[in-house]
Amino acid sequence: MTITLLNNIIMHCFWDYNYSVQDIENIIVNGTKQEKVYVLKKIICNSNEFFNAVSLFNKNELKELLTSLPNGSFKYEFQNIRLMALRNYYFGEENAPKRLRWSLP
């Protein structure tokens, strides 16, 4: 895994915890589903490179984790937009938020 990307995750998502690069890597590779969902939520909420950060997960596991997070499961709109963007990319969904949709008069 990329050390730079893992350091970026720690810097933006876990700055107030004592996680090391190895800890985050172990969770992403060998963690339980609950631990992986926790890391995924932190990445969606806080990472400035969330598309690159979620690419560290196994693709099949990532799809499973994304299905466990329903649309609208976050408190703030930008977090739900990030989740929708990931679901659009990995599932081929077309669920753009209303304020970003094109509409004809």
Secondary structure as GFF3:
##gff-version 3
##sequence-region A 1 105
A	DSSP	alpha_helix	3	13	.	.	.	ID=ss1
A	DSSP	alpha_helix	21	30	.	.	.	ID=ss2
A	DSSP	alpha_helix	33	46	.	.	.	ID=ss3
A	DSSP	alpha_helix	50	54	.	.	.	ID=ss4
A	DSSP	alpha_helix	59	67	.	.	.	ID=ss5
A	DSSP	alpha_helix	77	91	.	.	.	ID=ss6
A	DSSP	three_ten_helix	98	100	.	.	.	ID=ss7
###
